[in-house]
Amino acid sequence: MTAMAPGESHRVGHRHGSEFGHGSGSRPGSASAQADRRWLLAALAVILSFMVGEVIAGLLANSLALLSDAGHMLTDATALLVAVIASRIAERPAKGAYTFGFARADALSGQANGITLVLLAVWFTVEAIRRLIDPPNAAGGVIVIVAGIGIAVNVLATTLAARADRRSLNVRGAVAHLVNDLWAFVATFVAGIVIMVTDWTRADAVASLVVAALMTVTGARLIRDAGRVFLEAAPTGMDPMLIGSELAAFRGVAQIHDLHVWELAAGEAALSAHVLVDRVDDCHLIGDAMRTQLADDHGIDHVTLQIDHVSNSADEHCADSHGPVHSTGTAAAG
């Protein structure tokens, strides 16, 4: 291709059509997405079946630890159900005003799971402190039996849910609920043994505090990860400065600016940039090479590049640029 007139530009994009906004792991209507939902629904059935029995046992044993576990299992069930619903919504294609599609329903679900965990942790902490001050009687034997069954049930449910696509924030949120519940049952099991051996009923409240601490940490992480998606931060482990330097090092590239790297949804990165190239170089070849390197080295498949030839008025291109400007002149490698 011959060089174009100074200042003339090419916009080089990666077309997704109706797939815009969906990760490669779960395309709309794909067998992968349907399999994910089957695993989540299987885990949901296991949790619901056990939760009813645990509520009854917790009331009979007067155990806050068992009741808090049951309350956590209710959030497990809700998280799994929301994950299934969010998966269906995220499959809807981009259309109308929703040009990015609905993939961020995944992040909404993940954030909701995180907030729920933190709120429950606050409630369990307050109630546990109250019971530390005025401990009620608790049936250690019942606690041990129910907690032991709960450990087995949560191992099964976690194994089922973990088979779904873990790049999804709502799947990660659902699995996080189950893993926390598993540790909660372990703590409750230990508390039951302590009560049976020593008759120290405060162990039940201590176990609840351990569960609350785990819930707080996991919930905060989910809220943070969802926040990164909503604030359009670069994916964790991806350095925009390094990417900008790599693109600026292509032969014929004079400058890279307005470089943006963000997540369309958890696990799916997108990039856009304004590229200035020398007047004698082929815009299309440079754009193709950049897209190939971004996909191969960084896993970025959704790339939109505006490529302009350098002119005497090139400074006008970045007079109001966003972020750092990457410039290496006509680098020797590409």
C-alpha positions in Angstrom: 0.0 0.0 0.0 1.3 3.4 -0.8 1.6 6.1 1.8 -1.4 8.4 2.2 -1.5 12.1 2.4 -0.2 13.6 5.7 -2.8 13.6 8.3 -5.0 11.0 6.6 -6.0 8.3 9.0 -7.0 4.6 9.2 -9.2 3.2 11.9 -8.3 -0.4 12.4 -10.7 -2.4 14.5 -11.4 -6.0 15.4 -15.0 -6.8 14.5 -17.1 -8.8 17.0 -20.6 -8.2 15.8 -23.2 -9.8 18.0 -20.4 -11.4 20.1 -19.2 -7.9 21.3 -18.8 -8.0 25.1 -18.7 -11.7 25.6 -15.6 -13.7 26.7 -14.3 -16.5 24.6 -15.1 -18.9 27.4 -18.9 -18.6 27.3 -20.2 -17.4 23.9 -24.0 -16.8 23.6 -25.9 -20.0 23.6 -22.6 -22.0 23.7 -22.4 -25.5 25.1 -19.9 -24.1 27.6 -22.3 -21.6 29.1 -25.1 -24.2 29.3 -22.7 -26.6 31.0 -21.7 -23.9 33.5 -25.4 -23.4 34.4 -25.9 -27.2 34.9 -23.0 -27.4 37.4 -24.3 -24.3 39.3 -27.8 -25.7 39.4 -26.5 -29.1 40.7 -24.7 -27.3 43.5 -27.8 -25.3 44.2 -29.9 -28.5 44.7 -27.3 -29.9 47.1 -27.2 -26.7 49.2 -31.0 -26.3 49.4 -31.5 -29.9 50.5 -29.1 -29.6 53.4 -30.0 -26.0 54.5 -33.5 -26.9 55.7 -32.2 -29.6 57.9 -29.5 -27.4 59.3 -32.0 -24.7 60.3 -34.0 -27.3 62.3 -30.9 -28.7 63.9 -29.6 -25.2 64.8 -32.9 -24.3 66.6 -33.0 -27.6 68.4 -29.3 -27.3 69.5 -29.6 -23.6 70.3 -26.4 -23.1 68.2 -25.6 -19.7 66.7 -22.8 -21.3 64.7 -25.3 -23.7 63.1 -27.8 -21.0 62.4 -25.1 -18.6 61.0 -24.0 -21.5 58.8 -27.6 -22.0 57.6 -27.9 -18.2 57.0 -24.6 -18.4 55.0 -26.0 -21.4 53.1 -29.0 -19.3 52.2 -26.7 -16.7 50.7 -24.9 -19.6 48.9 -28.1 -20.6 47.4 -29.0 -17.1 46.4 -25.5 -16.6 45.0 -25.8 -19.7 42.9 -29.2 -18.7 41.6 -28.0 -15.2 40.7 -25.0 -16.7 39.0 -27.3 -18.7 36.8 -29.5 -15.7 36.0 -26.5 -13.5 35.3 -25.1 -16.0 33.0 -28.3 -16.0 30.9 -28.4 -12.2 30.9 -24.7 -11.9 29.9 -25.4 -14.0 26.8 -27.7 -11.4 25.3 -26.1 -9.8 22.3 -25.2 -6.1 22.1 -28.1 -4.1 20.6 -29.9 -0.8 20.9 -28.5 1.5 23.6 -26.5 -1.4 25.1 -23.6 -1.3 22.7 -21.4 -3.2 25.1 -23.9 -6.0 25.6 -24.8 -7.3 29.0 -21.6 -9.0 30.0 -21.2 -6.7 33.0 -24.2 -8.4 34.6 -21.5 -10.8 35.7 -19.7 -8.0 37.7 -23.0 -6.8 39.1 -23.6 -10.3 40.4 -20.1 -10.6 41.9 -20.5 -7.2 43.6 -23.8 -8.2 45.1 -22.3 -11.4 46.4 -19.5 -9.4 48.0 -21.8 -6.9 49.7 -24.0 -9.7 51.0 -21.0 -11.4 52.6 -19.8 -8.3 54.3 -23.3 -7.4 55.6 -23.8 -10.9 57.0 -20.3 -10.8 58.6 -21.3 -7.6 60.4 -24.5 -9.2 61.7 -22.8 -12.5 62.8 -20.0 -10.4 64.6 -22.5 -8.4 66.6 -24.5 -11.6 67.6 -21.3 -13.5 68.4 -20.1 -10.7 70.7 -23.5 -10.7 72.4 -23.2 -14.5 73.0 -19.6 -14.2 74.3 -20.9 -11.9 76.9 -24.0 -14.0 77.8 -23.4 -17.5 76.4 -26.5 -19.7 76.0 -26.5 -23.5 76.4 -25.5 -25.3 73.2 -25.7 -29.0 72.4 -22.2 -30.0 71.4 -23.1 -33.4 70.1 -25.8 -32.1 67.7 -23.4 -29.4 66.5 -20.6 -31.9 65.7 -23.0 -34.2 63.8 -24.6 -31.5 61.7 -21.3 -29.7 61.0 -19.7 -33.0 59.9 -22.5 -33.6 57.4 -22.2 -29.9 56.4 -18.5 -30.3 55.6 -19.3 -33.2 53.2 -22.2 -31.4 51.6 -20.1 -28.2 51.0 -17.2 -30.2 49.6 -19.6 -31.8 47.1 -21.3 -28.4 46.2 -18.0 -26.6 45.9 -16.7 -29.3 43.6 -19.7 -29.0 41.4 -19.8 -25.2 41.2 -16.0 -25.0 40.6 -16.4 -26.9 37.3 -18.0 -23.7 35.9 -15.9 -21.0 34.2 -14.0 -19.5 37.1 -13.1 -16.4 35.1 -16.7 -15.2 35.7 -17.0 -12.9 38.7 -20.4 -14.2 39.6 -19.2 -17.8 39.4 -16.2 -16.8 41.6 -18.6 -15.1 44.0 -20.8 -18.2 44.2 -17.8 -20.5 44.7 -16.4 -18.0 47.3 -19.7 -18.4 49.3 -19.4 -22.1 49.2 -15.7 -22.2 50.2 -16.4 -19.8 53.1 -19.3 -22.0 54.2 -17.0 -25.0 54.1 -14.5 -23.3 56.5 -17.5 -22.2 58.6 -18.5 -25.8 59.1 -15.0 -26.8 60.0 -14.9 -24.1 62.6 -18.3 -25.2 63.9 -17.2 -28.8 64.0 -14.2 -27.8 66.2 -16.5 -25.7 68.4 -18.8 -28.6 68.9 -16.0 -30.9 70.0 -14.7 -28.2 72.4 -18.2 -27.9 73.9 -18.6 -31.6 74.3 -15.1 -32.0 75.9 -14.9 -28.9 78.1 -18.5 -27.6 78.3 -17.2 -24.2 77.2 -20.2 -22.9 75.3 -18.5 -19.7 74.2 -16.6 -21.8 71.6 -19.8 -21.6 69.5 -19.6 -17.7 69.4 -15.8 -17.9 68.7 -16.5 -20.1 65.7 -19.0 -17.6 64.4 -16.4 -14.8 64.7 -13.9 -16.9 62.6 -16.6 -17.4 60.0 -17.4 -13.6 60.0 -13.7 -12.8 59.5 -13.5 -15.1 56.5 -16.7 -13.7 55.0 -15.4 -10.1 55.4 -12.1 -10.9 53.5 -13.8 -12.7 50.7 -16.6 -10.2 50.3 -14.1 -7.3 50.2 -12.1 -9.0 47.4 -15.3 -9.5 45.4 -16.3 -5.9 45.8 -12.8 -4.8 44.8 -12.7 -7.0 41.7 -16.1 -5.9 40.5 -15.1 -2.3 41.2 -12.1 -2.7 38.9 -14.5 -3.8 36.1 -16.9 -0.9 36.7 -14.1 1.7 36.8 -12.6 0.2 33.6 -9.2 -0.6 35.2 -6.8 -2.7 33.2 -7.1 -6.4 34.0 -5.0 -7.6 37.0 -1.5 -8.4 35.9 -1.8 -6.4 32.7 0.5 -3.3 32.6 -0.8 -0.6 30.1 2.6 1.2 30.3 4.4 -1.9 29.2 1.9 -2.5 26.4 2.3 1.1 25.2 6.0 0.8 25.1 5.8 -2.4 23.1 3.4 -0.9 20.6 5.6 2.2 20.3 8.6 0.0 19.5 7.1 -1.2 16.2 9.0 -0.2 13.1 7.4 2.9 11.6 5.5 4.0 14.7 6.3 7.5 15.9 3.9 7.8 18.8 1.2 6.0 20.8 -1.3 8.0 22.9 -4.9 7.8 24.1 -4.1 4.2 25.0 -6.9 2.6 27.0 -6.9 -1.0 28.4 -10.0 -2.2 30.3 -12.2 -5.2 30.9 -15.5 -5.6 29.0 -16.3 -8.2 31.6 -14.1 -10.2 34.0 -11.5 -12.0 32.1 -12.1 -10.2 28.8 -9.7 -7.3 28.0 -10.2 -4.6 25.4 -7.8 -2.0 24.0 -8.1 1.2 22.0 -5.3 3.6 21.0 -4.3 6.4 18.7 -1.2 5.5 16.7 0.9 7.9 14.7 3.1 6.3 12.0 5.7 7.6 9.5 4.3 8.9 6.2 6.0 6.2 4.2 4.8 3.2 6.2 1.8 0.9 5.6 -0.9 1.6 8.2 -2.7 -1.6 7.6 0.3 -3.8 8.0 1.3 -2.1 11.2 -2.3 -2.4 12.6 -2.4 -6.1 11.7 0.9 -6.7 13.4 -0.2 -4.9 16.5 -3.4 -6.8 16.8 -1.6 -10.1 16.4 1.0 -9.3 19.1 -1.7 -8.0 21.5 -3.7 -11.3 21.0 -0.6 -13.6 21.3 1.3 -11.9 24.1 -1.5 -10.4 26.2 -4.7 -12.2 25.3 -6.4 -9.0 24.1 -8.7 -9.9 21.2 -10.9 -6.8 21.1 -8.7 -4.1 19.7 -9.6 -0.8 18.1 -6.8 1.4 16.7 -7.0 4.8 15.0 -3.8 5.1 12.9 -2.7 8.4 11.4 0.3 9.4 9.4 2.6 11.9 11.0 2.3 15.4 9.6 3.6 18.9 10.4 0.5 19.3 12.6 1.0 16.0 14.4 1.0 17.7 17.8 -2.7 18.5 17.3 -3.4 14.7 17.6 -2.4 14.6 21.3 -3.2 18.1 22.4 -5.8 16.6 24.7 -4.6 13.1 25.0 -5.6 10.8 27.9 -2.8 9.3 29.9 0.9 8.9 29.0 2.3 9.4 25.5 4.6 6.6 24.3 7.1 7.7 21.7 10.3 6.0 20.4 10.5 7.5 16.9 11.1 5.0 14.2 12.1 2.0 16.3 14.1 -0.7 14.8 11.9 -3.7 15.9 8.4 -4.7 15.3 
